[in-house]
Amino acid sequence: MRKFVVLAGATALASCNFAPAYRQPVAPISATFPQADGQGGEQNGTRAGARAATDLGWRDYFGDLRLQALIAAALANNRDLAQSVARVAQARAQYRIQDADRLPQLNLQAGASRNRTPLNSLAFPGSGSGSGGADSFTLNQFSVGASVSSFELDFWGRVRNLSEAQRREYLATVEAERAFRLSLIGQVAATYLQIRAGEEQIALAERSVTGRREGLVIARKRMDAGVTSTVDYDQAALLVTQAETELADLRRTTQQSENLLTVLVGGPIADTLPAPRPLSDPGQYTNLQPGLPSSLLENRPDILQAEQRLRAANANIGAARAAFLPRISLTGLLGFVSPQLGSLIQGSSFQYQTAANATQPILTWGKSSAGVALTKAQADELVAAYQRAAQGAFREVADALVARRQYAEQIEAQVRTVDAQRRLARVARLRYDHGLSIYLEVLDAERSLFSAEQQLLALRSAQLQSEVSLYVALGGGLKETVSAG
């Protein structure tokens, strides 16, 4: 009965944990997202047939096969992502190192020694040089056994809390890697869309340059024939110059975007990629529904990272509190010792040794109290970091939902603008050909049409990029299960 009481008491002590119970901080965000789609029966950003971002892997979300190939290459070869993956492996190793302290470390050891001592150094009466030349004493000793060195009995949960803190830091690193992976997908998609917009704008600029150069030739012939003045010719030349300048600028920015994409995908881009989709293709992506803001707390990797770090801080508080209590450690040795190797493994050679050591802090000059205060202040900081991450996620989703509606309205208006500018340019050309207006009217109409068409392409690219931002802001893809073992 006494043994049972002792065992029960030891078990109760071993279950002590001075870490505060974890409570998820209240996220200071609204219960719903601002209504971003209020037209056509769309409510709160939800469209007919829309799906949750967390149910869509990136291959399911992006419909452009060329973009899918580029994202796959980036996930396989991006050097920054490789560093992030390596940091996860480092954090997991650190956790395993810390967690190993919860169990006794068993060491196997063996030894052999031979000691020679002069007899005249021994404190025996009448001892001298000895007879028969026996002037020394030789001692052999052989040993083999297993030992446990300084194993802490974790009565107060100090070691357990240190292990838990390291485990949470590891899981936070996992979420950081996931956040970077999601960010990389968004970067590749946004850069790709910039390139596609640049290519379409370059094609438009090249057509404009070709048409305006033809117009310049005609203007020269009309001037040489005395039909028009040099003013009309110079104005036609201005149209060519404008288009050529725009074309050069578009080629520069598009090439720079291609250079960035090469870095993101981790190397040269293959020439055998699938054909791209036009920016106006409605199959560029799958429609998303934002759901409720509370889902961000479960899906956004940056919020989950902040929560894991907060849990780690809670565990560190428990470890700091345990520093006020005695630290008890054990050492032990079990094995055989014999002066002769042949008789080493025998019952008469068996030996064991156990020892316990207890250390109770008495006067630490406030060090232990400061340690607890430090861990509490760190936890307070991480609470604020968690809440800030939740607010940032809410704002990003809300911004993307607003952009979804506003870009749709802008594109609709810009399409009407392009159609109107195209009609004005055609009428201005007819009026000039019939001598009803000066060439300046044609110049203004052509310039306005070119700018309107370029703006339409830029808006379509921006709309697609806002959908990418919404996918990333909602936490993207299917969440992977991570083992902390």
Residue pairs with C-beta under 8 A, 6 or more apart in sequence:
13 155
13 156
14 153
14 154
14 155
16 155
16 156
16 157
17 157
17 160
17 161
17 318
18 156
18 157
18 161
18 317
18 318
18 321
18 322
19 157
19 161
19 164
19 314
19 315
19 317
19 318
19 319
19 321
20 314
20 317
20 318
22 310
22 311
22 314
24 297
24 307
25 310
25 383
25 386
25 387
26 387
27 293
27 294
27 297
27 386
27 387
27 390
27 391
28 387
28 390
28 391
29 293
29 390
29 391
29 394
30 293
30 394
31 292
31 293
31 294
32 44
32 292
32 293
33 44
33 45
33 290
33 292
33 293
33 394
33 397
33 398
33 401
34 398
34 401
34 402
35 43
35 44
35 45
36 44
36 45
36 398
36 401
36 402
36 404
36 405
37 43
37 44
37 45
37 46
37 47
37 401
37 404
37 405
38 405
39 405
41 48
42 48
44 290
45 289
45 290
45 401
45 404
46 289
46 290
47 287
47 289
48 287
49 287
50 286
50 287
50 288
50 289
51 286
51 287
51 288
51 289
52 288
52 289
52 291
52 295
52 474
53 61
53 288
53 290
53 299
53 470
53 471
53 474
53 475
53 476
53 477
54 295
54 299
54 474
54 475
54 476
54 477
54 478
54 479
55 478
56 286
56 288
56 471
56 476
56 477
56 478
57 477
57 478
58 68
58 71
58 185
58 471
58 476
58 477
59 68
60 286
61 285
61 286
61 288
61 471
61 476
61 477
62 68
62 71
62 189
62 284
62 285
63 277
63 281
63 283
63 284
63 285
63 286
64 192
64 276
64 277
64 284
65 274
65 275
66 192
66 273
66 274
66 275
66 276
66 277
67 188
67 189
67 192
67 276
69 270
69 273
69 274
70 188
70 192
70 261
70 265
70 269
70 273
71 185
71 188
71 189
73 265
73 266
73 267
73 269
73 270
74 81
74 184
74 185
74 188
74 264
74 265
74 266
75 81
75 181
75 184
75 185
76 266
77 265
77 266
77 267
78 184
78 264
78 265
78 266
79 266
80 180
80 184
81 177
81 180
81 181
81 184
84 176
84 177
84 180
84 181
85 177
87 173
87 176
87 177
88 170
88 173
88 174
88 177
90 173
91 169
91 170
91 172
91 173
91 174
92 170
94 166
94 169
94 170
95 163
95 166
95 167
95 169
95 170
95 484
98 162
98 163
98 166
99 163
99 166
99 167
101 152
101 159
101 162
101 163
102 154
102 159
102 160
102 163
104 148
104 151
104 330
105 148
105 149
105 151
106 146
106 147
106 148
107 146
107 147
107 148
107 149
108 145
108 146
109 143
109 144
109 145
109 146
109 147
109 335
110 143
110 144
110 145
111 141
111 142
111 143
111 144
112 140
112 141
112 142
112 143
112 341
113 140
113 141
114 138
114 139
114 140
114 141
115 138
115 139
115 140
115 141
116 136
116 137
116 138
117 136
117 137
117 138
117 139
118 135
118 136
118 137
119 127
119 128
119 129
119 130
119 134
119 135
119 136
119 137
120 127
120 128
120 129
120 135
122 137
129 135
130 136
139 339
140 339
140 340
141 337
141 338
141 339
142 337
142 338
142 339
142 340
142 341
142 344
143 335
143 336
143 337
143 338
143 344
144 335
144 336
144 344
144 345
145 333
145 334
145 335
145 336
145 351
146 333
146 334
146 335
147 331
147 332
147 333
147 334
147 335
148 330
148 331
148 332
148 333
149 331
150 329
150 330
150 331
150 357
151 329
151 330
151 331
152 158
152 159
152 327
152 328
152 329
153 328
153 329
153 330
154 160
155 325
155 328
156 321
156 322
156 325
157 318
157 319
157 322
158 318
158 319
158 322
158 323
158 327
161 315
161 316
161 318
161 319
161 322
162 315
162 316
162 319
164 311
164 312
164 315
165 312
165 313
165 315
165 316
165 319
166 312
167 312
167 484
168 308
168 309
168 311
168 312
168 315
169 308
169 309
169 312
170 484
171 308
171 482
171 484
172 305
172 306
172 308
172 309
172 312
174 482
175 301
175 302
175 304
175 305
175 308
176 301
176 302
176 305
178 301
178 479
178 480
179 301
179 302
179 305
182 301
182 472
182 475
182 476
182 477
183 472
184 264
185 472
185 476
186 468
186 469
186 471
186 472
187 264
188 261
188 264
188 265
189 465
189 468
190 465
190 468
190 469
191 257
191 260
191 261
191 264
192 261
193 279
193 461
193 464
193 465
193 468
194 253
194 254
194 257
194 461
194 465
195 254
195 257
195 258
195 261
196 276
196 279
196 461
197 279
197 457
197 458
197 460
197 461
198 250
198 253
198 254
198 257
199 254
200 278
200 279
200 457
201 250
201 454
201 457
201 458
202 247
202 250
202 251
202 254
204 450
204 453
204 454
204 457
205 243
205 246
205 247
205 250
205 450
205 454
206 247
208 243
208 246
208 247
208 450
209 240
209 243
209 244
209 247
212 236
212 239
212 240
212 243
212 446
213 240
215 236
215 239
215 240
216 233
216 236
216 237
216 239
216 240
218 236
219 228
219 232
219 233
219 236
219 237
219 439
220 233
222 228
222 232
222 233
223 229
223 230
223 232
223 233
228 439
231 438
231 439
232 438
232 439
235 439
235 440
235 442
235 443
236 439
236 443
238 443
239 443
239 446
239 447
242 447
242 450
243 450
246 450
246 454
258 269
261 269
262 268
262 269
277 283
277 284
279 457
279 460
279 461
279 464
280 460
284 464
284 467
285 464
285 467
285 468
285 471
288 467
288 470
288 471
288 474
290 397
290 401
290 470
290 474
291 474
293 394
293 397
295 474
295 475
296 303
296 390
296 393
296 394
296 397
296 474
296 475
297 303
297 307
297 390
298 304
299 474
299 475
299 479
300 389
300 393
300 474
300 475
301 475
302 389
302 392
302 393
303 386
303 389
303 390
303 393
305 389
306 382
306 385
306 386
306 389
307 386
309 382
309 385
310 379
310 382
310 383
310 385
310 386
313 375
313 378
313 379
313 382
314 379
316 375
316 378
316 379
317 372
317 375
317 376
317 379
319 375
320 368
320 371
320 372
320 374
320 375
321 372
323 361
323 368
323 371
323 372
324 361
324 368
325 360
326 358
326 359
326 360
327 358
327 359
327 360
328 356
328 357
328 358
328 359
329 356
329 357
329 358
330 354
330 355
330 356
330 357
331 353
331 354
331 355
331 357
332 352
332 353
332 354
332 355
333 351
333 352
333 353
333 354
334 351
334 352
334 353
335 350
335 351
335 352
336 344
336 345
336 346
336 349
336 350
336 351
337 344
337 349
337 351
338 344
338 346
338 349
343 349
361 368
393 473
396 469
396 472
396 473
397 470
397 473
397 474
399 469
399 473
400 466
400 467
400 469
400 470
400 473
401 470
403 462
403 463
403 466
403 469
403 470
404 463
404 466
404 467
404 470
407 459
407 462
407 463
407 466
408 463
410 459
411 456
411 459
411 460
411 463
414 452
414 455
414 456
414 459
415 456
417 452
417 455
417 456
418 449
418 452
418 453
418 456
421 445
421 448
421 449
421 452
421 453
422 449
424 445
424 448
424 449
425 442
425 445
425 446
425 448
425 449
427 445
428 437
428 441
428 442
428 444
428 445
428 446
429 442
429 445
431 437
431 441
432 438
432 439
432 441
432 442
